[in-house]
Amino acid sequence: MADIFISYANEDRDRAGQLAALLEHEGWSVWWDRRIPAGRTWRSVLEGALDNSRCMIVLWSENSVNSPWVAEEAEEARRLEKTRGAGVDSASRAAHGISLHSSR
């Protein structure tokens, strides 16, 4: 089980990696890799990772705001009450009701 699931647009992979490294350095376990193990479906891997995480950080950017995958992941995290947001560029965080506050 990972403490944190990071949702991001593929175009923001480098930023997601930097965030994951920072969080891991601080002692958190992080799930953010998009590799799907052989014999598993994308949906089952993502659902399992999110269900087993303590929270999700959504990297809101101009790329992710337009990603149906990120929107679906964020909606599922909201339903599970596991979402936090982080703006990484000038994307409109307020339009998505994102709180930049988080606690351990």
C-alpha positions in Angstrom: 0.0 0.0 0.0 1.3 3.4 -1.0 0.7 6.5 1.2 0.2 8.7 -1.9 -1.2 8.1 -5.4 0.0 10.8 -7.9 -2.3 11.6 -10.8 -0.8 13.5 -13.7 -0.9 14.0 -17.4 1.7 12.1 -19.4 3.2 15.4 -20.5 3.9 16.2 -16.9 5.7 12.9 -16.2 9.0 14.7 -15.3 7.2 16.9 -12.7 5.4 13.8 -11.3 8.8 12.1 -10.9 10.3 15.1 -9.1 7.3 15.2 -6.7 7.5 11.5 -6.1 11.2 11.7 -5.3 10.6 14.6 -2.9 7.8 12.8 -1.1 9.8 9.6 -0.9 12.8 11.5 0.5 10.4 12.8 3.2 9.5 9.2 4.1 6.2 8.8 2.2 5.6 5.8 -0.1 4.3 6.9 -3.5 2.5 5.2 -6.5 2.8 7.1 -9.7 4.3 4.8 -12.3 2.1 4.1 -15.3 3.4 0.6 -16.1 0.8 -2.0 -16.2 1.9 -5.5 -15.1 1.3 -8.4 -17.7 -2.1 -9.9 -17.4 -3.7 -6.8 -15.6 -5.9 -4.2 -17.0 -5.3 -0.4 -16.8 -8.5 0.1 -14.8 -7.8 -2.7 -12.3 -4.3 -1.5 -11.6 -5.4 2.1 -11.1 -8.4 1.2 -9.0 -6.3 -1.1 -6.8 -3.5 1.6 -6.4 -6.1 4.3 -5.5 -8.1 2.1 -3.2 -5.0 1.1 -1.3 -3.5 4.6 -1.0 -4.1 7.0 1.8 -4.6 10.0 -0.5 -4.2 11.2 -4.1 -2.3 14.3 -5.2 -3.5 15.6 -8.5 -0.9 17.6 -10.5 -3.2 20.2 -12.1 -1.6 21.7 -15.1 -2.7 22.9 -18.5 -2.1 19.3 -19.7 -4.0 17.5 -16.9 -7.0 19.9 -16.9 -7.7 18.5 -20.5 -7.0 14.9 -19.7 -10.0 12.6 -19.4 -7.9 10.1 -17.5 -6.8 12.6 -14.8 -10.4 13.9 -14.5 -11.6 10.3 -14.0 -8.9 9.6 -11.4 -9.6 12.8 -9.6 -13.4 12.2 -9.5 -12.8 8.7 -8.1 -10.5 10.1 -5.4 -13.1 12.8 -4.5 -15.7 10.0 -4.2 -13.3 8.2 -1.8 -12.4 11.5 0.0 -8.8 11.0 -0.8 -7.9 14.0 -3.0 -5.4 16.8 -2.7 -4.4 19.2 -5.5 -1.1 20.8 -6.5 -1.0 23.4 -9.3 2.2 23.2 -11.4 1.5 26.0 -13.9 -1.1 28.6 -14.6 -3.9 26.1 -14.9 -7.0 27.3 -13.1 -7.0 25.5 -9.8 -10.0 27.5 -8.5 -12.2 26.3 -11.3 -11.7 22.7 -10.1 -12.2 23.4 -6.4 -8.7 22.3 -5.5 -7.3 22.9 -2.1 -3.6 23.3 -1.9 -3.7 22.5 1.8 -2.7 19.0 3.1 -1.6 17.5 6.3 -0.1 14.2 7.4 
